[in-house]
Each structure stands twice: as C-alpha cells, then as structure tokens.
Amino acid sequence: MRPATELSPDSEEQNHWATVKRLMPYLWTPGRWDLRIRVIAAMTLLVLAKSIGVYVPFLFKDAVDIITPGLRVSGEQMVAVVPVALIIGYGVARVLTLLFGELRDAVFVKVGQHALRQIALNTFRHLHKLSLRFHMERKTGGLSRVIERGTRGIDFLLRFMLFNIMPTLLEIVLISSIFWVKFGFLYAAVTFVCLVSYIYFTATITDWRLKFRREMNEQDTKANSKAVDSLLNFETVKYFTNEDYESRRYDVALASYESAAVRSQLSLTLLNVGQGIIVSLGLVIVLWMAAKGVVDGRFTIGEFVLVNSLLVQIYMPLNFLGFVYREIKQSLTDMEKMFQVIDTNPDVQDRPNARQLEIKGGAIEFKNVCFEYNPDRRILHGVSFEVPAGTTTAIVGASGAGKSTISRILFRFYDIASGTVTIDGQDITSVTQQSLRQQVGVVPQDTVLFNDNILYNVRYGRPEATDDEVKAAAGLAQIHEFIAKLPDGYETQVGERGLKLSGGEKQRVAIARTILKNPAILLLDEATSALDSRTEQEIQSAFEKISEGRTTLVIAHRLSTVVKADEILVMDDGRIIERGTHDALIALDGTYSAMWQRQREVSEVEEKLVELVEVS
C-alpha cells in the first residue's frame, strides 16, 4: 500500500498541471498588453524559426541533387554546375533560424523576468503576512532553500518548456508529416515509434530517478539548515568548544547527500545509454530504408541526405530532452513546495470589515483572556486588567508565568482563545493588524539589528524620517554622543544581528528606533533583563523619558525597573495573583514582596563583588 504522503502518478500529474496553470497568469498578465504582445511575438518568432529550420535540409537536398551528376565528370565541369543560389540560400536560412530564435528570446525575456519578479515579490509579501507561529516552526535556512529552488524552477520552466519542449514537439509534428507525405507511411511510422519509445523510456526512467533527486534536495535542505543554524549561533558554538561536534553533524547530512547524488548519477548513466540505443536503432532502420530506395531508383542521393538531415535534426533536441524533462519535473516539484508556502493561510487574519484603529488615549483592557499555544496546554487563564491612558503598568512573575505571552497577544502575533483585548474600547480583532501595530512600539529583550549601519537601524522605526529626526531620537535614547564619537559615526556598520555593538548599545538603538516610530502605546518586553545593573539604570532613565504621555506596558524580570509603575501585576501559572503599587505589594507581604527581597539580596551581593573588584 502506498504511504499516505506519497501521491499516485495521476495525482502527481494533476498537481503538475495545476502548478503550470498557476504560472499562466504571470505570463499572460491581466491589463499588461505590452507583455501580452511580447508573448504573441515570441510565439510567432518560435514558429518562424522552426519552420525555416525544417526547410533548411530541403535546400541542402536540392544542392546535393544538382551537383551529384557532376561527380562523373572532371572537377572543372563540377564547378560549373555548383548551385550557388541554393548554397547561399542554405546559409541565409540557417542564419534566419538563429536570428529568429535569438529575437524570440530577446522579446520574451521581459515577460519571463517580470513573471519571476512578481512571483518572488508575492512570495516575500506572503511570508511577512504569515503568523509568528509559522516562522517559529520553520527553519530559516530550509525555508530560504524552498523559495530559492522554487524561483529557480520557474525560471527553468519558462526557458525550457516554452523554448525547448514546445519547439521540439512542433518539429516532431512537422518532420513526421514530411516523412509521411514525401517518403510514405512506413517512414513516418518507424520514426514515430522510435520517438514514442524514446519519450516513454525517458519519462519512465526519469520518474524513477526523481526519488534520488528528491532525496538529494531533502539532504541538501537539512545540511543547509544545520549550517545556517550553526553559524547563527556562532558564539554558542564557541562557548562550548563544539566546532568539531557541529562539523560532524554537518558531515552526516553531507554524507547522506553524497550517497543520494551517487545513486542519481548512476541512474543518469542508465538513462543516457538507453536513449543512445533507441536513437541509433531508429536512425539505422530509417537510413537503411532510404538507402534501399536510392538503390532501387525511387530516391535521389539528395533525398537520402534529406532523410539523414531530418533525423539528425529531430534527434538532436531529443538528446537534450532527457535532461529537460527531468529538470522540468524537478522544477514543478520545487514550484509546488513554494506554492504550498504561498497557500499557507496566516493564523492571524484581518476580518473582512476590519477598520483602522483610532487612538484617543491608548487605554488597554484585557478582559477574561484565555490563551494556549497548543490545545493541551493553556497558558493564560481568565486574565483581566486595565491600563489607563498615559499610565504605566508592569507585569512581573517567574519564567513561564505568561508575561511575554501578554505582549504577543497585545501586538496580535496570536489570537486569543476567549475573552477580549481592547484599545480605547476597540477590540483589537476588529481593527487591521497594520493600524494596531503602527500604534504599538516594542522594545524586546533580544534586540536584533539589521546588518547595516546605525543610521539605517534607527531610521527603521520610520523609514521616511530625516537625518535630524534620527539624531534627535538617538539623543532621547542617550546614544547620540556615543555614535558621534565613533570614527564612522552613524555610518558605522553594526554587523550580523548587531554583534559589533554591546548589549546596552543595541538596546539604546532599539529605544531610538521606537522613539522615532512615535507610538501611542509602548511595550517593554523584559528590555533590560540581559543587561548589567549599571547599564540597566542608564537605560531605565531613557525609558522614563519616552514613557511620558504614553500608555506603557512593562514586562519585567528585575523588579527594580518597575517600582515607579502606576500598577504592578504579579503573574503565576497564567493567572494574576497580586496587583497594586510597589509599596502596596510590599505591604501585602506576598509573592511580590518575597521576589523583591530575593532580588535585593542578589543585588547586594553583586554590589559587594563590584566593590571588591574595584578595590583590587
């Protein structure tokens, strides 16, 4: 019994045709008559090139017939009957065949490149529309390979299916018709049987070989994912001196790829040998029949040459057909995988009647909110709280209590299972995601910067901002002076993921970026937990400045950063167990008070260690 994940041949063919149909609108673009005219012109040039190409052997045949009698006389007499016009015409026809082929490619290239551009752009846009859940479950290296192979497959399909398979099929029809009309049914029948045998053998062996190619792709994806993952975690590899371990993991994937590649090459050898046998057999049979016709006086020498020329002309592209068929099948498979990504529906979508979020003050309310990442594990249990406009509310608790989940829900990375989340009384599921996220500024714990300069990374908060606005935001984030002292200033490159900057410097860049965005709501998601106490205090002052006049939600690990909050929510196991101001919670002598005491003791130990280091 066939595994559930394996498609039957009929289903696979249906999928391939469905993939080709999905490509058609990109070639016959609605509303783009300039591109449609190019398609028509390219197809016309294709037919002209092949028609002239098929006629070229006839000119050669006539030339041979004219000079053949001259072989019985002297060389001087032979020169006198050289068919100059036919030879010149033969040369001109060959040039025209090449010219029309090149013109076809030149005319069509804009159509093909426009199709690739639109598909790549649509895929890129769709990837950004997909939910956080999708990107957390997919490996970036593997996903990039799927997209890369898909676009490469489209490029191959456009070039070879349109300008190799179609011309070859047209040529087969023309030449088979010529054999039937000029030489008789038997010649056409033998040629047709050989062609069908060749195509059937090629398709059968190629389909069998595809499993090796699929395995190669799978192992290639695994190897690439391991390599990307390892390089992205370069520092971690170094921390644990696991370079050899990473190399062994990578080599295991490469070894699997090597094994699949060897089997693929051996099967290719079988394919090439079988094709050669079929072609040679067909050529020998038809040429023997033609030679017998010459001996019997039914054909001229020129017609014998014509038969050979036509057969060579039709078999030459067929020699290439095995490769093309295999690559087209693989391209269609790669395209299907890419289109599967495009067909993935985002978990979080705007409602059909979603409207723009209207900010009046930025008041936030969570009302009886329940949420789970997986159905069998609930994260939030009936969470309810309010953040009045212009105030600061902090959420604290142990790791896994559900603090960061609240920030992701507010930003609508995920939709809740039940309850409501509103901003100024508007349910966030009833407004567009774009308008919601435009009004929420986030400073995350792990700030990731683009591999560009500081100016680009700060300006990312509002790409249309002027240089002066960028510098003003950097000043409020208390990083302008640091940047000004750098040799390259704002043009300083930050490196991959911002690795050339310290944790505090990256956080200040993130703060400046958020200031430049100028959101009505500020979300600080454990933005100082990875910093030392001194850097934390410096950044905390920057937070206080940008929080003025904004509704602020602080997800905090260090309680020292939230003592001035208007309200503090204490979470445990997805529930709010305490709430109040810092002083009120200390007086309550509950969970918050115990956490405060523990962190105070740790801070005192750290301060003593710092003093000892400074003294020594």
C-alpha positions in Angstrom: 0.0 0.0 0.0 1.3 3.5 -0.9 2.2 5.7 2.1 -0.3 8.4 2.8 2.2 11.2 2.0 3.1 9.7 -1.4 0.9 10.8 -4.3 -0.3 8.5 -7.0 1.1 9.1 -10.5 -2.3 10.6 -11.6 -2.4 12.9 -8.6 1.1 14.0 -9.2 0.4 14.8 -12.8 -2.7 16.7 -11.7 -0.6 18.7 -9.3 1.9 19.4 -12.0 -0.8 20.7 -14.3 -2.3 22.8 -11.5 1.2 24.3 -10.9 1.6 25.2 -14.6 -1.9 26.7 -14.6 -0.9 28.9 -11.6 2.0 30.2 -13.6 -0.1 31.2 -16.6 -1.5 34.5 -15.2 2.1 35.7 -14.6 2.9 35.1 -18.3 -0.5 36.4 -19.7 -0.6 39.3 -17.2 -4.1 40.9 -16.9 -4.0 44.6 -18.0 -0.4 44.4 -19.4 -1.0 44.4 -23.1 2.7 45.3 -23.7 3.7 42.0 -22.1 0.9 40.1 -23.9 2.1 41.4 -27.3 5.6 40.2 -26.4 4.2 36.7 -25.8 2.4 36.7 -29.1 5.5 38.0 -30.9 7.8 35.4 -29.2 5.4 32.5 -30.2 5.3 33.8 -33.8 9.1 34.0 -33.9 9.3 30.5 -32.5 7.1 29.1 -35.3 9.1 31.0 -37.9 12.4 29.8 -36.6 11.3 26.1 -36.5 9.6 26.3 -40.0 12.7 27.7 -41.6 14.8 25.2 -39.6 12.8 22.3 -41.0 13.1 23.8 -44.6 16.9 24.1 -44.4 17.5 20.4 -45.2 15.5 20.7 -48.4 17.9 23.4 -49.7 20.8 21.1 -48.8 19.0 18.2 -50.6 18.4 20.2 -53.8 22.1 21.3 -53.8 23.2 17.7 -53.4 20.9 16.5 -56.3 22.3 19.3 -58.6 25.9 18.5 -58.0 25.6 14.7 -57.9 25.8 14.2 -61.7 29.0 16.3 -61.7 30.8 13.6 -59.8 31.1 11.6 -63.1 33.0 14.3 -64.9 36.0 16.4 -64.3 36.4 18.8 -61.4 36.2 21.8 -63.7 32.8 20.7 -65.0 31.6 20.2 -61.4 32.5 23.7 -60.5 30.4 25.0 -63.4 27.2 23.4 -62.0 27.7 24.4 -58.4 24.3 25.6 -57.1 25.5 29.0 -55.8 22.0 30.3 -55.1 21.0 27.2 -53.2 24.1 27.2 -51.1 23.7 30.9 -50.3 20.0 30.3 -49.5 21.1 27.4 -47.3 23.4 29.7 -45.4 20.8 32.5 -45.2 18.1 30.1 -43.9 20.4 28.9 -41.2 21.2 32.5 -40.2 17.5 33.3 -40.2 16.7 30.3 -38.0 19.3 31.5 -35.5 18.2 35.1 -35.8 14.5 34.4 -35.2 15.5 32.2 -32.2 17.6 34.9 -30.6 14.9 37.6 -31.4 12.3 35.3 -29.7 14.5 35.1 -26.5 15.1 38.9 -26.6 11.4 39.6 -27.0 10.3 37.2 -24.3 13.0 38.0 -21.7 11.0 40.9 -20.2 7.9 38.7 -19.8 9.9 36.0 -18.1 11.7 38.4 -15.8 8.5 40.2 -14.9 6.9 36.9 -14.0 9.8 36.0 -11.8 9.8 39.4 -10.1 6.1 39.2 -9.4 6.2 35.7 -8.0 9.2 36.5 -5.9 7.6 39.7 -4.6 4.2 38.0 -3.9 6.1 35.2 -2.0 8.1 37.7 0.0 5.0 39.7 0.9 3.1 36.5 1.9 5.9 35.4 4.1 5.6 38.6 6.0 1.9 38.1 6.3 2.2 34.7 7.9 1.9 34.4 11.6 4.7 34.2 14.2 3.8 30.6 14.8 4.7 29.7 11.2 8.1 31.3 11.4 8.9 29.8 14.8 8.1 26.3 13.5 10.0 26.6 10.2 13.8 26.7 9.9 15.0 29.8 8.1 17.7 28.0 6.1 15.3 25.3 4.9 12.6 27.9 4.0 15.1 30.0 2.1 16.1 27.0 0.1 12.5 26.1 -0.7 11.9 29.7 -2.1 15.3 29.7 -3.9 14.6 26.4 -5.6 11.0 27.4 -6.4 12.0 30.6 -8.2 14.9 28.9 -10.0 12.4 26.2 -11.1 10.1 28.8 -12.6 13.0 30.4 -14.5 14.0 26.9 -15.9 10.4 26.1 -16.7 9.9 29.3 -18.6 13.1 29.0 -20.6 12.9 25.3 -21.5 9.3 24.4 -21.6 8.4 27.3 -23.8 11.5 27.3 -25.9 12.7 23.7 -25.9 9.7 21.3 -25.3 7.2 23.3 -27.4 9.6 23.8 -30.4 10.6 20.1 -30.2 7.0 19.0 -30.3 6.3 21.3 -33.2 9.4 20.0 -35.0 8.3 16.4 -34.4 4.9 17.1 -36.0 6.4 18.8 -39.0 9.1 16.2 -39.7 6.7 13.3 -39.2 4.3 14.9 -41.6 7.1 15.4 -44.1 8.1 11.7 -43.9 4.6 10.6 -44.4 3.9 12.9 -47.4 7.3 12.6 -49.1 8.5 9.1 -48.3 5.5 7.2 -47.3 3.6 5.9 -44.2 6.2 3.3 -43.3 8.9 6.0 -42.8 6.6 8.1 -40.6 5.5 5.0 -38.6 9.1 3.9 -37.9 10.1 7.5 -37.0 7.0 7.9 -34.8 7.6 4.6 -33.0 11.2 5.5 -32.3 10.2 8.9 -31.0 7.4 7.5 -28.8 9.8 4.8 -27.5 12.4 7.4 -26.7 10.0 9.7 -24.9 8.4 6.8 -23.0 11.8 5.4 -21.9 13.0 8.9 -20.9 9.8 9.6 -18.9 9.8 6.2 -17.1 13.5 6.3 -16.1 13.3 10.0 -15.2 10.3 9.4 -12.9 12.2 6.5 -11.3 15.2 8.8 -10.8 13.2 11.6 -9.2 13.2 9.8 -5.9 17.0 10.2 -5.8 16.7 13.9 -6.7 14.1 14.4 -4.0 16.4 12.7 -1.5 19.3 14.9 -2.7 17.1 18.0 -2.2 15.9 16.8 1.3 19.5 16.2 2.4 20.6 19.5 0.9 18.0 21.3 2.8 19.0 19.5 6.0 22.6 20.3 5.5 21.9 23.9 4.7 19.6 24.3 7.8 22.3 22.8 10.0 24.9 25.1 8.5 22.8 28.3 8.9 21.7 27.3 12.4 25.3 26.7 13.5 26.6 30.0 12.0 23.7 32.0 13.5 24.7 30.5 16.9 28.4 31.1 16.3 29.0 32.4 19.8 27.2 29.5 21.5 29.4 27.0 19.5 32.5 28.8 20.7 31.3 28.9 24.3 31.1 25.1 24.4 34.0 24.5 22.0 31.7 22.4 19.9 33.2 23.2 16.5 34.1 19.5 15.8 30.6 18.4 17.0 29.0 20.9 14.6 31.3 19.7 11.8 30.3 16.1 12.4 26.6 17.0 12.4 27.1 18.8 9.1 29.1 16.0 7.6 26.4 13.4 8.4 24.0 15.5 6.3 26.6 15.9 3.6 27.3 12.2 3.6 23.6 11.4 3.0 23.6 14.0 0.2 26.7 12.3 -1.3 25.1 8.9 -1.3 21.9 10.2 -3.0 24.0 12.1 -5.5 26.0 8.9 -6.5 22.8 6.9 -7.0 21.4 9.8 -9.1 24.4 9.8 -11.3 24.4 6.0 -11.8 20.8 6.1 -12.8 21.6 9.0 -15.2 24.2 6.8 -16.9 21.5 4.1 -17.5 19.2 6.8 -18.9 21.8 8.1 -21.4 22.8 4.7 -22.6 19.2 3.6 -23.2 18.5 6.8 -25.1 21.6 6.3 -27.2 20.5 2.8 -28.2 16.9 3.9 -29.2 18.2 6.8 -31.2 20.8 4.8 -33.0 18.4 2.0 -33.8 15.8 4.3 -35.2 18.5 6.1 -37.3 19.9 2.9 -38.7 16.4 1.5 -39.7 15.2 4.6 -41.5 18.6 5.2 -43.2 18.7 1.6 -44.4 15.2 2.0 -45.9 16.3 5.3 -47.6 19.5 3.7 -48.9 17.5 0.8 -50.4 15.2 3.4 -52.0 18.2 5.0 -53.6 19.5 1.7 -54.9 16.0 0.9 -56.3 15.9 4.2 -58.1 13.0 5.6 -56.1 15.0 8.2 -54.3 17.9 10.5 -55.2 21.1 10.9 -53.3 19.8 14.3 -52.2 16.7 12.6 -50.7 18.9 10.2 -48.8 20.8 13.1 -47.4 17.4 14.8 -46.6 16.3 11.8 -44.6 19.6 11.8 -42.6 19.4 15.6 -42.0 15.8 15.5 -40.8 16.5 12.6 -38.5 19.6 14.3 -37.0 17.6 17.5 -36.7 14.8 15.8 -34.8 17.1 13.6 -32.6 19.5 16.4 -31.6 16.9 18.2 -29.3 15.7 14.8 -28.1 19.2 14.0 -26.8 18.6 17.1 -24.6 15.0 16.1 -23.8 16.0 13.7 -21.0 17.7 16.4 -19.1 15.0 18.9 -19.8 12.2 16.5 -18.8 13.9 15.6 -15.6 14.6 19.2 -14.7 11.1 20.3 -15.6 9.7 17.6 -13.3 12.0 18.7 -10.6 11.2 22.3 -11.2 7.5 21.6 -11.0 8.1 19.7 -7.7 10.1 22.7 -6.4 7.4 25.1 -7.5 4.7 23.1 -5.8 6.6 23.3 -2.5 7.0 27.1 -2.9 3.3 27.4 -3.8 2.5 25.4 -0.7 4.2 28.1 1.3 2.2 30.8 -0.6 -1.0 28.8 0.0 -0.4 28.7 3.8 -3.0 30.8 5.5 -1.9 33.1 8.3 -3.2 32.1 11.7 -4.0 35.8 12.4 -6.0 37.5 9.7 -7.9 40.8 9.4 -11.7 40.5 9.4 -13.4 41.4 6.1 -14.8 44.6 7.7 -11.7 45.4 9.8 -11.3 49.2 10.3 -8.4 51.4 11.3 -7.6 51.7 15.0 -8.5 55.1 16.3 -6.3 56.2 19.2 -7.9 58.6 21.7 -5.6 58.0 24.6 -4.3 54.5 24.3 -6.2 52.8 27.2 -5.7 49.0 27.2 -8.0 46.4 28.7 -7.7 42.6 28.9 -11.0 41.0 29.9 -11.2 37.4 30.9 -8.5 36.4 28.3 -7.6 32.7 27.9 -4.9 31.5 25.5 -2.9 28.4 24.6 -0.2 27.8 22.1 -1.3 24.1 21.9 -4.8 22.8 22.8 -3.4 20.5 25.5 -1.5 23.3 27.4 -3.3 26.5 28.4 -1.0 29.5 29.1 -3.4 32.2 30.3 -6.4 31.5 32.5 -9.0 34.3 32.5 -6.6 37.2 32.7 -8.2 40.6 33.3 -6.6 44.0 33.8 -6.7 47.6 32.6 -4.0 50.1 31.7 -5.5 53.6 31.8 -4.3 56.0 29.0 -1.0 57.6 29.7 -0.1 55.4 32.7 2.5 52.6 33.2 1.5 49.1 34.2 4.2 46.4 34.9 3.7 42.7 34.7 6.1 40.6 36.7 6.5 36.9 37.7 8.6 33.9 37.3 9.7 32.5 33.9 6.8 30.7 32.2 4.1 32.7 34.1 2.7 34.1 30.8 4.2 37.6 30.9 5.6 37.7 27.4 2.5 35.9 26.0 0.5 39.0 27.0 2.8 41.2 25.0 2.5 39.0 21.9 -1.3 39.0 22.3 -1.4 42.8 22.5 0.7 43.0 19.4 -1.6 40.4 17.9 1.1 37.9 17.0 -1.5 35.4 18.2 -5.3 35.4 18.6 -6.8 34.5 21.9 -9.0 31.5 22.6 -11.6 33.5 24.5 -12.1 36.9 26.1 -11.4 40.3 24.6 -8.5 42.7 24.3 -9.4 46.3 23.6 -7.6 49.6 23.0 -9.7 52.7 23.7 -12.7 50.3 23.7 -11.9 48.9 20.2 -11.5 45.1 20.1 -8.1 44.5 18.5 -9.5 41.7 16.4 -11.9 44.2 14.8 -9.2 46.5 13.5 -6.5 46.0 10.9 -3.2 44.5 12.1 -1.3 47.2 10.4 -3.1 50.1 12.2 -2.7 48.3 15.5 1.0 47.6 15.1 1.6 51.2 13.9 0.4 52.4 17.3 2.4 49.9 19.4 6.1 50.4 19.9 8.1 47.4 21.2 11.5 47.2 22.8 12.2 43.5 23.1 14.6 41.7 25.4 16.7 40.3 22.5 17.2 43.3 20.2 18.2 42.1 16.7 19.6 44.7 14.3 20.0 44.6 10.6 23.4 44.0 9.1 23.7 47.7 8.1 24.8 50.9 9.6 23.5 52.6 12.8 21.6 55.2 10.7 19.6 52.6 8.9 18.8 50.7 12.1 17.5 53.7 13.9 15.6 55.0 10.8 13.9 51.7 10.5 11.4 52.9 13.1 10.2 55.4 10.4 11.9 55.0 7.1 10.9 58.4 5.8 12.4 60.2 8.8 15.1 62.9 8.1 18.7 62.6 9.5 17.9 65.3 12.0 14.9 63.4 13.3 17.0 60.2 13.6 19.7 62.1 15.6 17.0 63.7 17.8 15.6 60.2 18.6 19.1 58.9 19.3 19.6 61.8 21.7 16.5 60.9 23.7 17.7 57.3 23.8 21.1 58.6 25.2 23.1 57.1 22.4 23.8 60.1 20.1 27.0 61.1 21.9 28.3 57.5 21.7 27.6 57.4 18.0 29.2 60.8 17.4 32.5 59.6 18.9 32.7 56.6 16.5 35.1 57.0 13.6 32.3 56.5 11.1 29.5 58.0 13.2 26.1 57.0 12.1 27.6 55.1 9.1 29.2 52.6 11.5 28.3 49.0 10.5 26.7 47.0 13.3 27.4 43.5 11.9 25.2 40.4 11.7 22.4 40.8 14.2 24.2 43.8 15.7 27.1 41.7 17.1 29.6 44.6 16.8 27.6 46.5 19.5 27.3 45.7 23.2 24.0 44.7 24.7 23.5 48.2 26.1 24.3 49.9 22.9 21.9 47.6 20.9 19.2 48.4 23.4 19.7 52.1 23.0 19.5 51.7 19.2 16.2 49.8 19.7 14.9 52.6 22.0 15.9 55.2 19.5 14.1 53.2 16.8 11.0 53.0 18.9 11.1 56.8 19.7 11.3 57.6 16.0 8.2 55.4 15.4 6.4 57.7 17.9 3.8 55.1 19.0 0.8 55.8 21.3 1.5 52.6 23.3 4.9 51.5 24.5 5.6 47.8 25.2 8.8 47.0 27.0 9.3 43.2 27.0 12.0 42.4 29.5 14.1 45.0 27.7 16.8 45.3 30.5 16.9 41.7 31.8 20.0 40.8 29.9 22.0 43.9 30.9 24.2 44.7 33.9 22.9 46.8 36.8 24.8 50.0 35.7 23.7 49.8 32.1 20.2 49.0 33.3 20.0 52.1 35.3 21.2 54.3 32.4 18.6 52.7 30.0 15.9 52.9 32.6 16.2 56.7 32.6 15.8 56.6 28.8 12.6 54.5 29.3 11.2 57.0 31.7 11.7 59.8 29.2 10.0 58.1 26.3 7.1 56.8 28.5 5.9 60.3 29.4 2.5 60.8 27.9 2.3 57.3 26.6 0.4 54.2 27.7 3.2 51.9 28.8 3.1 48.1 29.5 6.3 46.8 31.0 7.1 43.1 31.1 9.8 42.9 33.7 12.1 40.4 35.3 14.0 42.8 37.5 11.6 44.4 39.9 13.9 47.5 40.4 12.8 48.7 36.9 9.1 48.8 37.9 9.0 50.4 41.3 7.6 53.6 39.8 4.8 51.9 37.8 1.3 53.1 38.4 0.2 49.4 38.9 2.1 46.2 39.1 0.5 42.8 38.1 2.1 39.7 39.6 1.5 36.6 37.5 1.9 32.9 38.3 0.9 30.0 36.1 -1.0 32.2 33.7 -3.1 34.0 36.4 -2.8 37.4 38.1 -2.3 36.6 41.7 -1.5 40.1 43.1 -1.9 43.6 41.9 -1.2 47.1 43.2 1.6 49.7 43.5 5.1 48.7 44.6 4.5 50.0 48.2 1.1 48.3 48.4 2.5 45.0 47.2 5.5 45.2 49.7 3.0 45.8 52.5 0.9 42.9 51.3 3.9 40.7 52.1 3.0 38.1 49.4 4.7 36.8 46.3 5.9 40.2 45.1 7.4 41.0 48.4 9.3 37.7 48.5 10.6 38.3 44.9 11.7 41.8 45.9 13.5 40.5 48.9 15.3 37.8 46.9 16.4 40.3 44.2 17.6 42.8 46.8 19.8 40.2 48.4 21.2 39.3 45.0 21.8 42.9 44.2 23.7 43.5 47.4 26.0 40.5 46.7 26.6 41.9 43.2 27.4 45.4 44.6 29.9 43.9 47.1 31.6 41.9 44.3 31.9 45.1 42.2 33.4 47.0 45.2 36.0 44.2 45.7 36.9 44.2 42.1 37.3 48.0 42.0 39.5 47.9 45.2 41.7 45.2 43.9 
